[in-house]
Amino acid sequence: MTDSTDYTSGDLGGEDFTSVTAAFRTEILAHCYRMLGSAEEAEDLVQETYLRAWRSYAGFEGRASVRTWLYRIATNACLTAIERRGRRPLPSGIGAPSGPSFSVHGVQGPADLAGTDIPWLQPFHGAASVAAQDPASITASRAGIRLAFVAALQYLNARQRAILILRDVLDWPAAEVAELLGTTTTAVNSGLRRARAQLAQVLPAEDEITEPSGDAAAQALIDRFAAAFENADLAALAEILREDVALEMPPTPTWFAGREAVLRFYAAKPLAAGPGAFTMVPVDANGQQAFAVYRRQPTGVLAFHAITILTVTAAGISRIVTFLDDRLAGPFGLPAELPSG
């Protein structure tokens, strides 16, 4: 969606509209991403939210705060979008992991998925600014943008998603959520219980996950992963991966569960080229330590290849999600290529 509307001109408040709404754009973007699981689609919905708000600003009477008003518009826009498009899974959300006899020469998904255009979950690049600007607590805003949490939200229907995000991430009172959704407080509380129960079945326990920020051990694991990958050192990788580690690589539907399967895939595919084939550049994605992965080309140039997000626990790395999409360089503010070294 391309929006060329000039919000600072016209006869609907112009400059006043901009001054009272601009501060909320980043958190509205995060809200739309939580709802949709797509950073690209979230950007479009923010544009739509602000366009709708601008058009109706003259009739805004201040019965609710500007923030609440914008969230109402954004949530309703997201609900409509979800009804049209459905959920955005990771590979683990559409099928079982590959068995021990998988073919490494053409990693593909099940036959019924071959060639289909699956709307995959996408990483989010604006989490650092969300944590700084979201009026909700920094801890809640970062937890609410974590990849595992957003992936788990995809298992909920649209209204359950909205209820859980508004109540548990943004800490809205049940009565406000009920008003926004045009339902009752009783229905909101009931929906929240069901949503929490469903989420508990697919979301890792929070006390298992460690945040690299301020945690030297967690940061050390992440640094060791980058070094091992760059050096094609399978033995070093084996030391830091949990036995039940999972590897997902959207848009490849095939995924792997278990240290042995993950290492076998790495040995046969990306790390078969040996040391120096990849360079890992630290980035922030979904409020987590992640890496932009650059792959060496025959010319020696390092071309952007993927974004890899790690889930770190005290026992080691439990999940690796590598988004194989060279278009992600732009949204993350990264160069398409690095100089050869």
C-alpha positions as CSV (number, residue, x, y, z in Angstrom):
1,M,0.0,0.0,0.0
2,T,1.4,3.4,-1.0
3,D,0.1,6.4,0.9
4,S,0.9,9.8,-0.5
5,T,-1.4,11.7,1.8
6,D,0.0,14.9,3.3
7,Y,-1.1,14.8,6.9
8,T,0.3,18.3,7.5
9,S,-2.0,20.1,5.1
10,G,-5.7,20.3,4.3
11,D,-8.6,21.4,6.3
12,L,-9.0,18.5,8.8
13,G,-6.7,19.8,11.5
14,G,-3.4,19.4,9.5
15,E,-0.6,20.3,11.7
16,D,-2.6,19.6,14.9
17,F,-3.3,16.1,13.7
18,T,0.4,15.4,13.2
19,S,1.4,16.9,16.5
20,V,-1.0,14.7,18.5
21,T,-0.6,11.4,16.7
22,A,3.1,11.2,15.5
23,A,4.4,10.0,18.9
24,F,2.3,6.9,18.7
25,R,3.4,5.6,15.3
26,T,6.1,3.3,16.5
27,E,4.0,1.5,19.0
28,I,1.1,1.2,16.6
29,L,3.5,-0.4,14.2
30,A,4.5,-2.9,16.8
31,H,0.8,-3.6,17.6
32,C,0.0,-4.3,14.0
33,Y,3.1,-6.6,13.7
34,R,2.0,-8.6,16.8
35,M,-1.5,-8.9,15.2
36,L,-0.4,-9.8,11.7
37,G,3.1,-11.4,12.0
38,S,4.3,-9.4,9.0
39,A,6.4,-6.3,9.2
40,E,5.6,-5.4,5.7
41,E,1.9,-5.7,6.1
42,A,2.1,-3.9,9.5
43,E,3.6,-0.9,7.7
44,D,0.7,-0.9,5.3
45,L,-1.8,-1.1,8.1
46,V,-0.2,1.8,10.0
47,Q,-0.5,3.9,6.8
48,E,-4.2,2.9,6.6
49,T,-4.7,3.6,10.3
50,Y,-3.3,7.1,10.1
51,L,-5.2,7.8,6.9
52,R,-8.5,6.7,8.5
53,A,-7.7,8.8,11.6
54,W,-6.8,11.8,9.5
55,R,-10.1,11.6,7.6
56,S,-12.1,11.4,10.8
57,Y,-10.0,13.8,13.0
58,A,-12.5,16.6,12.6
59,G,-15.1,14.5,14.3
60,F,-12.8,13.3,17.1
61,E,-14.3,14.6,20.3
62,G,-11.8,13.3,22.8
63,R,-14.0,10.9,24.6
64,A,-11.0,8.5,24.6
65,S,-7.3,9.3,24.6
66,V,-5.7,9.8,21.2
67,R,-3.6,6.6,21.9
68,T,-6.8,4.6,22.5
69,W,-8.5,6.0,19.5
70,L,-5.5,5.1,17.2
71,Y,-5.4,1.5,18.7
72,R,-9.1,1.1,18.0
73,I,-8.6,2.0,14.4
74,A,-5.5,-0.1,14.0
75,T,-7.0,-3.2,15.7
76,N,-10.1,-3.1,13.6
77,A,-8.0,-2.7,10.4
78,C,-5.9,-5.7,11.5
79,L,-9.0,-7.8,12.3
80,T,-10.2,-7.2,8.7
81,A,-6.8,-8.1,7.3
82,I,-6.5,-11.3,9.2
83,E,-10.0,-12.4,8.1
84,R,-8.9,-11.9,4.4
85,R,-5.4,-13.5,4.7
86,G,-5.4,-15.9,7.7
87,R,-2.4,-16.8,9.8
88,R,1.4,-16.6,9.1
89,P,3.1,-19.8,10.3
90,L,6.7,-20.8,10.7
91,P,7.6,-24.2,9.1
92,S,7.0,-25.9,12.5
93,G,3.4,-24.7,12.3
94,I,2.5,-26.6,9.1
95,G,4.0,-30.0,9.5
96,A,6.3,-32.4,11.3
97,P,10.1,-32.1,11.2
98,S,12.1,-34.0,8.6
99,G,13.0,-37.5,9.7
100,P,16.5,-38.9,10.0
101,S,16.5,-40.0,6.4
102,F,15.9,-36.6,4.8
103,S,17.5,-35.8,1.5
104,V,20.1,-33.0,1.8
105,H,20.3,-32.5,-2.0
106,G,17.0,-30.8,-2.4
107,V,15.5,-29.6,0.9
108,Q,11.9,-29.2,0.2
109,G,8.6,-29.6,2.1
110,P,5.9,-32.2,1.7
111,A,4.6,-32.7,-1.8
112,D,1.3,-31.0,-1.1
113,L,3.2,-27.8,-0.2
114,A,5.6,-27.7,-3.1
115,G,5.1,-24.6,-5.2
116,T,2.5,-23.1,-2.9
117,D,2.8,-19.5,-1.9
118,I,2.7,-19.7,1.9
119,P,2.4,-16.3,3.7
120,W,5.2,-16.9,6.2
121,L,5.8,-15.2,9.5
122,Q,8.3,-12.3,9.1
123,P,11.0,-10.9,11.4
124,F,10.5,-7.4,12.9
125,H,13.3,-4.8,12.7
126,G,11.9,-2.0,14.9
127,A,11.9,-3.6,18.3
128,A,14.6,-1.5,19.8
129,S,12.7,1.7,19.1
130,V,9.5,0.1,20.4
131,A,11.1,-0.7,23.7
132,A,12.3,2.9,24.0
133,Q,9.0,4.5,23.0
134,D,6.2,2.2,24.1
135,P,4.4,3.7,27.1
136,A,3.9,0.1,28.4
137,S,6.9,-1.3,30.3
138,I,10.0,-2.0,28.4
139,T,10.0,-5.6,29.5
140,A,6.5,-6.2,28.4
141,S,7.0,-4.5,25.0
142,R,10.1,-6.5,24.2
143,A,8.5,-9.8,25.4
144,G,5.5,-9.0,23.3
145,I,7.6,-8.7,20.1
146,R,9.7,-11.8,20.6
147,L,9.6,-14.2,17.6
148,A,8.4,-17.2,19.6
149,F,5.5,-15.1,21.1
150,V,4.4,-13.7,17.7
151,A,4.6,-17.2,16.2
152,A,2.5,-18.5,19.0
153,L,-0.1,-15.8,18.4
154,Q,-0.6,-17.2,14.9
155,Y,-2.4,-20.2,16.5
156,L,-5.1,-17.9,17.8
157,N,-8.1,-16.6,15.9
158,A,-8.2,-12.8,15.1
159,R,-10.3,-11.8,18.1
160,Q,-8.4,-13.9,20.6
161,R,-5.2,-12.4,19.3
162,A,-6.5,-8.9,19.8
163,I,-7.8,-9.7,23.3
164,L,-4.6,-11.3,24.5
165,I,-2.4,-8.5,23.1
166,L,-4.5,-5.7,24.4
167,R,-4.9,-7.3,27.9
168,D,-1.6,-9.0,28.5
169,V,0.9,-7.0,26.5
170,L,-0.6,-3.5,26.6
171,D,-2.4,-4.0,30.0
172,W,-5.7,-2.5,28.9
173,P,-8.7,-3.0,31.3
174,A,-11.2,-5.6,30.1
175,A,-13.9,-3.0,29.8
176,E,-11.9,-1.0,27.3
177,V,-11.1,-4.1,25.3
178,A,-14.8,-5.0,25.3
179,E,-15.7,-1.5,24.1
180,L,-13.1,-1.7,21.3
181,L,-14.3,-5.1,20.1
182,G,-18.0,-4.4,20.6
183,T,-18.6,-7.1,23.1
184,T,-19.0,-7.7,26.8
185,T,-16.4,-7.7,29.6
186,T,-17.5,-11.3,30.4
187,A,-16.7,-12.3,26.8
188,V,-13.3,-10.6,26.9
189,N,-12.4,-12.4,30.1
190,S,-13.5,-15.7,28.7
191,G,-11.7,-15.2,25.4
192,L,-8.5,-14.3,27.4
193,R,-8.6,-17.5,29.3
194,R,-9.0,-19.5,26.2
195,A,-6.2,-17.6,24.4
196,R,-3.8,-18.0,27.4
197,A,-4.5,-21.7,27.5
198,Q,-3.8,-22.2,23.8
199,L,-0.7,-20.1,24.0
200,A,0.7,-22.1,26.9
201,Q,0.7,-25.2,24.6
202,V,3.0,-23.7,22.0
203,L,5.0,-21.0,23.8
204,P,8.3,-21.8,25.5
205,A,8.3,-21.1,29.2
206,E,9.6,-17.6,29.9
207,D,11.9,-18.8,32.7
208,E,13.8,-21.0,30.2
209,I,14.7,-18.0,27.9
210,T,17.6,-15.8,28.8
211,E,18.2,-12.3,27.4
212,P,21.7,-11.5,26.1
213,S,21.5,-7.9,27.4
214,G,23.2,-8.0,30.7
215,D,23.6,-11.7,30.7
216,A,27.3,-12.6,29.9
217,A,26.6,-16.3,29.6
218,A,23.9,-15.8,27.0
219,Q,25.9,-13.3,25.0
220,A,28.8,-15.8,25.1
221,L,26.6,-18.5,23.6
222,I,25.5,-16.1,20.8
223,D,29.1,-15.1,20.0
224,R,30.2,-18.7,19.9
225,F,27.4,-19.5,17.5
226,A,28.5,-16.8,15.1
227,A,32.2,-17.8,15.3
228,A,31.3,-21.5,14.8
229,F,29.2,-20.8,11.8
230,E,31.8,-18.5,10.2
231,N,34.5,-21.1,10.8
232,A,32.2,-24.1,9.7
233,D,33.1,-25.7,13.0
234,L,30.5,-28.4,13.6
235,A,32.1,-29.5,16.8
236,A,31.9,-26.1,18.3
237,L,28.2,-25.8,17.2
238,A,27.5,-29.2,18.9
239,E,28.7,-27.8,22.2
240,I,26.3,-24.9,22.3
241,L,23.1,-26.5,20.7
242,R,20.6,-28.1,23.0
243,E,19.8,-31.7,22.3
244,D,16.3,-30.7,21.3
245,V,17.3,-27.7,19.2
246,A,15.1,-26.9,16.2
247,L,16.1,-25.2,12.9
248,E,13.6,-23.5,10.7
249,M,14.4,-21.7,7.4
250,P,11.3,-20.0,5.9
251,P,10.4,-20.0,3.0
252,T,11.7,-23.6,3.0
253,P,8.9,-25.7,4.5
254,T,11.2,-28.4,5.7
255,W,12.5,-28.0,9.3
256,F,14.7,-30.0,11.6
257,A,14.4,-31.0,15.2
258,G,17.2,-32.4,17.3
259,R,21.0,-31.6,17.5
260,E,21.9,-34.6,15.2
261,A,19.5,-33.6,12.4
262,V,20.5,-29.9,12.6
263,L,24.2,-30.7,12.5
264,R,23.8,-33.1,9.7
265,F,21.9,-30.5,7.6
266,Y,24.5,-27.9,8.4
267,A,27.4,-30.2,7.4
268,A,25.7,-31.2,4.1
269,K,24.4,-27.8,3.1
270,P,25.5,-24.3,4.3
271,L,28.8,-25.3,6.0
272,A,29.9,-27.7,3.3
273,A,31.7,-24.8,1.7
274,G,34.1,-24.6,4.6
275,P,35.4,-21.6,6.7
276,G,34.9,-18.1,5.4
277,A,31.8,-18.8,3.3
278,F,29.6,-16.7,5.7
279,T,30.0,-13.5,7.7
280,M,27.6,-12.9,10.6
281,V,26.7,-9.2,11.4
282,P,24.9,-8.6,14.7
283,V,21.5,-7.0,14.4
284,D,18.4,-6.5,16.6
285,A,15.4,-8.5,15.4
286,N,12.2,-8.9,17.4
287,G,13.9,-7.5,20.5
288,Q,16.4,-10.4,20.3
289,Q,20.1,-10.7,19.4
290,A,20.2,-11.8,15.8
291,F,22.5,-11.9,12.8
292,A,22.4,-10.7,9.3
293,V,24.0,-13.5,7.4
294,Y,26.2,-12.6,4.4
295,R,27.3,-15.3,1.9
296,R,30.5,-15.1,-0.1
297,Q,30.0,-15.1,-3.8
298,P,32.4,-16.5,-6.4
299,T,33.6,-12.9,-7.0
300,G,34.6,-12.7,-3.3
301,V,31.8,-10.2,-2.5
302,L,29.7,-11.0,0.6
303,A,26.0,-10.7,-0.4
304,F,23.2,-10.4,2.1
305,H,21.6,-13.8,2.5
306,A,19.4,-14.1,5.5
307,I,18.4,-12.9,9.0
308,T,19.0,-15.5,11.8
309,I,17.3,-15.2,15.1
310,L,18.4,-17.4,18.1
311,T,16.5,-18.5,21.1
312,V,18.9,-18.9,24.0
313,T,18.4,-20.8,27.2
314,A,20.6,-21.6,30.1
315,A,21.2,-25.0,28.6
316,G,22.1,-23.8,25.2
317,I,20.5,-22.6,22.0
318,S,17.1,-24.1,21.7
319,R,15.8,-22.6,18.4
320,I,17.4,-21.2,15.2
321,V,15.1,-19.4,12.7
322,T,16.8,-18.3,9.6
323,F,14.7,-16.1,7.2
324,L,16.1,-16.8,3.8
325,D,15.0,-13.6,2.1
326,D,17.5,-11.2,0.6
327,R,14.8,-8.5,0.5
328,L,15.2,-8.1,4.3
329,A,18.4,-6.1,3.9
330,G,16.4,-3.0,3.2
331,P,14.0,-3.0,6.1
332,F,16.9,-3.8,8.5
333,G,18.9,-0.9,7.1
334,L,21.7,-3.2,5.9
335,P,23.8,-3.0,2.7
336,A,23.1,-5.6,0.0
337,E,26.8,-6.4,-0.1
338,L,29.9,-6.2,2.1
339,P,33.4,-5.5,0.7
340,S,35.3,-8.7,0.0
341,G,37.9,-9.4,2.7
